Protein backbone atom coordinates (compact mmCIF):
# COMPACT_ATOMS: atom_id res chain seq x y z
CA UNK A 1 0.00 0.00 0.00
CA UNK A 2 1.65 3.22 -1.14
CA UNK A 3 -0.29 5.99 0.53
CA UNK A 4 2.43 8.46 -0.29
CA UNK A 5 1.42 8.36 -3.96
CA UNK A 6 -2.33 8.49 -3.35
CA UNK A 7 -4.13 10.54 -6.01
CA UNK A 8 -7.83 10.03 -5.39
CA UNK A 9 -8.64 8.48 -2.02
CA UNK A 10 -11.95 6.67 -1.81
CA UNK A 11 -14.44 7.00 0.99
CA UNK A 12 -13.82 4.49 3.74
CA UNK A 13 -16.60 2.95 5.78
CA UNK A 14 -16.51 1.37 9.19
CA UNK A 15 -18.61 0.91 12.28
CA UNK A 16 -17.99 3.73 14.74
CA UNK A 17 -15.46 2.76 17.37
CA UNK A 18 -16.13 3.25 21.06
CA UNK A 19 -15.50 6.78 22.21
CA UNK A 20 -12.18 7.42 23.85
CA UNK A 21 -10.06 10.37 24.85
CA UNK A 22 -7.04 10.14 22.59
CA UNK A 23 -5.21 12.93 24.33
CA UNK A 24 -5.54 11.09 27.63
CA UNK A 25 -3.74 8.10 26.16
CA UNK A 26 -0.77 9.82 24.58
CA UNK A 27 2.33 9.62 26.71
CA UNK A 28 0.55 7.90 29.57
CA UNK A 29 0.85 4.25 28.64
CA UNK A 30 2.19 2.25 31.60
CA UNK A 31 5.90 1.62 31.53
CA UNK A 32 6.83 -1.96 30.80
CA UNK A 33 9.46 -4.03 32.46
CA UNK A 34 12.25 -4.38 29.88
CA UNK A 35 11.94 -7.58 27.88
CA UNK A 36 14.77 -10.03 28.13
CA UNK A 37 16.02 -12.70 25.77
CA UNK A 38 18.79 -15.26 25.54
CA UNK A 39 20.68 -12.91 23.23
CA UNK A 40 19.95 -9.42 21.92
CA UNK A 41 17.50 -9.19 19.05
CA UNK A 42 17.06 -6.25 16.74
CA UNK A 43 13.90 -4.27 17.34
CA UNK A 44 12.00 -2.56 14.57
CA UNK A 45 13.75 0.55 13.28
CA UNK A 46 11.87 3.87 13.29
CA UNK A 47 9.32 3.88 10.45
CA UNK A 48 10.30 7.19 8.85
CA UNK A 49 10.82 10.87 9.57
CA UNK A 50 8.07 11.84 12.00
CA UNK A 51 8.19 15.42 10.67
CA UNK A 52 7.55 14.43 7.04
CA UNK A 53 4.21 13.89 5.28
CA UNK A 54 1.80 11.72 7.21
CA UNK A 55 1.29 9.51 4.15
CA UNK A 56 5.02 8.73 4.23
CA UNK A 57 4.89 7.99 7.95
CA UNK A 58 1.95 5.67 7.35
CA UNK A 59 3.80 3.93 4.53
CA UNK A 60 6.69 3.35 6.92
CA UNK A 61 4.42 1.93 9.62
CA UNK A 62 2.66 -0.42 7.20
CA UNK A 63 5.67 -1.34 5.10
CA UNK A 64 8.04 -1.93 7.99
CA UNK A 65 6.32 -2.23 11.36
CA UNK A 66 3.22 -4.10 10.24
CA UNK A 67 5.23 -6.30 7.90
CA UNK A 68 7.74 -6.97 10.69
CA UNK A 69 4.94 -7.86 13.11
CA UNK A 70 3.19 -10.20 10.68
CA UNK A 71 6.46 -11.97 9.91
CA UNK A 72 7.20 -12.36 13.63
CA UNK A 73 3.70 -13.67 14.31
CA UNK A 74 4.01 -16.23 11.52
CA UNK A 75 7.36 -17.45 12.82
CA UNK A 76 6.21 -17.61 16.43
CA UNK A 77 3.04 -19.49 15.49
CA UNK A 78 5.14 -22.04 13.61
CA UNK A 79 7.45 -22.48 16.61
CA UNK A 80 4.48 -22.95 18.94
CA UNK A 81 2.97 -25.52 16.60
CA UNK A 82 6.24 -27.45 16.52
CA UNK A 83 6.42 -27.76 20.31
CA UNK A 84 6.19 -31.29 21.64
CA UNK A 85 3.78 -32.45 24.35
CA UNK A 86 6.80 -32.53 26.66
CA UNK A 87 7.48 -28.84 25.96
CA UNK A 88 3.87 -27.91 26.69
CA UNK A 89 4.03 -29.78 29.97
CA UNK A 90 6.92 -27.66 31.24
CA UNK A 91 6.12 -24.87 33.75
CA UNK A 92 4.50 -21.86 32.10
CA UNK A 93 4.96 -22.96 28.49
CA UNK A 94 1.34 -23.83 27.74
CA UNK A 95 0.12 -20.58 29.32
CA UNK A 96 2.66 -18.55 27.35
CA UNK A 97 1.56 -20.24 24.12
CA UNK A 98 -2.12 -19.65 24.87
CA UNK A 99 -1.37 -16.01 25.63
CA UNK A 100 0.50 -15.66 22.36
CA UNK A 101 -2.43 -17.16 20.43
CA UNK A 102 -4.73 -14.50 21.89
CA UNK A 103 -2.19 -11.75 21.20
CA UNK A 104 -1.80 -12.87 17.58
CA UNK A 105 -5.53 -12.57 16.95
CA UNK A 106 -5.65 -9.12 18.54
CA UNK A 107 -2.65 -7.80 16.60
CA UNK A 108 -3.85 -9.06 13.23
CA UNK A 109 -7.27 -7.46 13.75
CA UNK A 110 -5.64 -4.25 14.98
CA UNK A 111 -3.39 -3.91 11.92
CA UNK A 112 -6.21 -4.71 9.51
CA UNK A 113 -8.40 -2.00 11.05
CA UNK A 114 -5.63 0.57 10.71
CA UNK A 115 -4.81 -0.35 7.12
CA UNK A 116 -8.41 -0.68 5.88
CA UNK A 117 -10.03 2.29 7.61
CA UNK A 118 -7.98 4.66 9.72
CA UNK A 119 -4.82 5.12 7.68
CA UNK A 120 -6.61 5.69 4.33
CA UNK A 121 -8.81 8.31 5.98
CA UNK A 122 -5.80 10.18 7.41
CA UNK A 123 -4.08 10.05 4.01
CA UNK A 124 -7.23 11.31 2.30
CA UNK A 125 -7.34 14.36 4.59
CA UNK A 126 -3.71 15.17 3.83
CA UNK A 127 -4.32 14.70 0.10
CA UNK A 128 -7.35 17.03 0.22
CA UNK A 129 -5.39 19.78 1.95
CA UNK A 130 -2.48 19.41 -0.45
CA UNK A 131 -4.65 19.54 -3.57
CA UNK A 132 -7.29 22.00 -2.42
CA UNK A 133 -10.05 19.39 -2.72
CA UNK A 134 -13.01 19.10 -0.38
CA UNK A 135 -12.10 16.58 2.32
CA UNK A 136 -14.36 13.61 2.94
CA UNK A 137 -15.76 13.51 6.43
CA UNK A 138 -15.11 10.32 8.33
CA UNK A 139 -17.81 7.71 9.02
CA UNK A 140 -16.91 7.80 12.72
CA UNK A 141 -17.88 11.40 13.56
CA UNK A 142 -14.37 12.41 14.62
CA UNK A 143 -10.94 10.85 14.28
CA UNK A 144 -10.46 11.05 18.03
CA UNK A 145 -12.89 8.16 18.52
CA UNK A 146 -11.15 5.43 16.49
CA UNK A 147 -7.70 6.61 17.54
CA UNK A 148 -8.78 6.41 21.16
CA UNK A 149 -10.04 2.89 20.49
CA UNK A 150 -6.68 1.98 18.93
CA UNK A 151 -4.88 3.18 22.05
CA UNK A 152 -7.29 1.15 24.17
CA UNK A 153 -6.43 -1.92 22.09
CA UNK A 154 -2.73 -1.26 22.57
CA UNK A 155 -3.39 -1.21 26.31
CA UNK A 156 -5.12 -4.59 26.04
CA UNK A 157 -2.16 -5.93 24.07
CA UNK A 158 0.07 -4.66 26.86
CA UNK A 159 -1.93 -6.68 29.40
CA UNK A 160 -1.60 -9.80 27.24
CA UNK A 161 2.16 -9.28 26.93
CA UNK A 162 2.44 -8.85 30.69
CA UNK A 163 0.65 -12.17 31.20
CA UNK A 164 2.89 -13.88 28.66
CA UNK A 165 6.01 -12.49 30.29
CA UNK A 166 4.82 -13.61 33.71
CA UNK A 167 3.98 -17.12 32.48
CA UNK A 168 7.36 -17.41 30.76
CA UNK A 169 9.35 -16.03 33.74
CA UNK A 170 10.54 -13.05 31.71
CA UNK A 171 11.06 -15.17 28.60
CA UNK A 172 13.33 -17.62 30.39
CA UNK A 173 12.93 -21.17 29.01
CA UNK A 174 12.47 -23.78 31.75
CA UNK A 175 15.06 -26.54 32.17
CA UNK A 176 14.60 -29.25 29.60
CA UNK A 177 12.94 -27.00 27.03
CA UNK A 178 13.64 -27.75 23.38
CA UNK A 179 15.44 -25.38 20.99
CA UNK A 180 12.00 -24.47 19.61
CA UNK A 181 10.93 -23.11 23.00
CA UNK A 182 14.17 -21.19 23.38
CA UNK A 183 13.56 -19.62 19.96
CA UNK A 184 9.89 -19.01 20.82
CA UNK A 185 10.71 -17.14 24.01
CA UNK A 186 13.45 -15.14 22.33
CA UNK A 187 11.05 -14.21 19.56
CA UNK A 188 8.41 -13.10 22.05
CA UNK A 189 10.90 -10.77 23.72
CA UNK A 190 11.88 -9.28 20.35
CA UNK A 191 8.22 -8.87 19.39
CA UNK A 192 7.52 -6.96 22.60
CA UNK A 193 10.34 -4.53 21.91
CA UNK A 194 9.14 -4.01 18.34
CA UNK A 195 5.56 -3.41 19.48
CA UNK A 196 6.76 -0.84 22.01
CA UNK A 197 8.48 1.10 19.21
CA UNK A 198 5.50 0.73 16.90
CA UNK A 199 3.11 2.00 19.58
CA UNK A 200 5.40 4.90 20.45
CA UNK A 201 5.52 6.12 16.85
CA UNK A 202 1.74 6.04 16.54
CA UNK A 203 0.97 7.59 19.95
CA UNK A 204 3.66 10.29 19.86
CA UNK A 205 3.96 11.13 16.16
CA UNK A 206 1.15 9.90 13.91
CA UNK A 207 -1.97 10.24 16.02
CA UNK A 208 -1.45 13.78 17.43
CA UNK A 209 -0.54 15.10 13.97
CA UNK A 210 -3.54 13.33 12.44
CA UNK A 211 -5.86 15.09 14.91
CA UNK A 212 -4.31 18.45 14.01
CA UNK A 213 -4.70 17.60 10.34
CA UNK A 214 -8.39 16.79 10.75
CA UNK A 215 -8.94 20.04 12.60
CA UNK A 216 -7.26 21.98 9.80
CA UNK A 217 -9.17 20.15 7.09
CA UNK A 218 -12.64 20.11 8.63
CA UNK A 219 -12.56 22.84 11.26
C-alpha positions, -999 to +999 in steps of 0.1 A: +000+000+000+017+032-011-003+060+005+024+085-003+014+084-040-023+085-034-041+105-060-078+100-054-086+085-020-119+067-018-144+070+010-138+045+037-166+030+058-165+014+092-186+009+123-180+037+147-155+028+174-161+032+211-155+068+222-122+074+238-101+104+249-070+101+226-052+129+243-055+111+276-037+081+262-008+098+246+023+096+267+005+079+296+008+042+286+022+022+316+059+016+315+068-020+308+095-040+325+123-044+299+119-076+279+148-100+281+160-127+258+188-153+255+207-129+232+200-094+219+175-092+190+171-062+167+139-043+173+120-026+146+138+005+133+119+039+133+093+039+104+103+072+089+108+109+096+081+118+120+082+154+107+076+144+070+042+139+053+018+117+072+013+095+042+050+087+042+049+080+079+019+057+074+038+039+045+067+033+069+044+019+096+027-004+072+057-013+051+080-019+080+063-022+114+032-041+102+052-063+079+077-070+107+049-079+131+032-102+107+065-120+099+072-124+136+037-137+143+040-162+115+074-174+128+062-176+164+030-195+155+051-220+136+075-225+166+045-230+189+030-255+166+062-275+165+064-278+203+062-313+216+038-325+243+068-325+267+075-288+260+039-279+267+040-298+300+069-277+312+061-249+337+045-219+321+050-230+285+013-238+277+001-206+293+027-186+273+016-202+241-021-196+249-014-160+256+005-157+224-024-172+204-047-145+219-022-117+212-018-129+176-055-126+170-056-091+185-026-078+166-038-091+132-073-075+137-056-042+150-034-039+119-062-047+095-084-020+111-056+006+107-048-004+071-084-007+059-100+023+076-080+047+097-048+051+077-066+057+043-088+083+060-058+102+074-041+100+040-072+113+023-073+144+046-037+152+038-043+147+001-073+170+002-054+198+020-025+194-004-047+195-036-073+220-024-100+194-027-130+191-004-121+166+023-144+136+029-158+135+064-151+103+083-178+077+090-169+078+127-179+114+136-144+124+146-109+108+143-105+110+180-129+082+185-112+054+165-077+066+175-088+064+212-100+029+205-067+020+189-049+032+221-073+012+242-064-019+221-027-013+226-034-012+263-051-046+260-022-059+241+001-047+269-019-067+294-016-098+272+022-093+269+024-089+307+006-122+312+029-139+287+060-125+303+048-136+337+040-171+325+074-174+308+094-160+337+105-130+317+111-152+286+133-176+304+129-212+290+125-238+317+151-265+322+146-293+296+129-270+270+136-278+234+154-254+210+120-245+196+109-231+230+142-212+234+136-196+200+099-190+208+107-171+240+135-151+223+111-142+196+084-131+221+109-108+237+119-093+204+082-089+194+075-070+226+103-045+219+091-040+183+056-034+195+068-008+220+085+011+192+055+007+169+031+020+196+054+049+205+055+061+168+017+060+165+010+076+199+037+103+199+040+111+162+012+099+139-020+102+160-014+138+174-005+151+140-035+133+124-059+151+149-043+184+140-047+176+103-084+168+108-089+200+126-073+220+098-092+202+071-126+201+086-126+228+113 
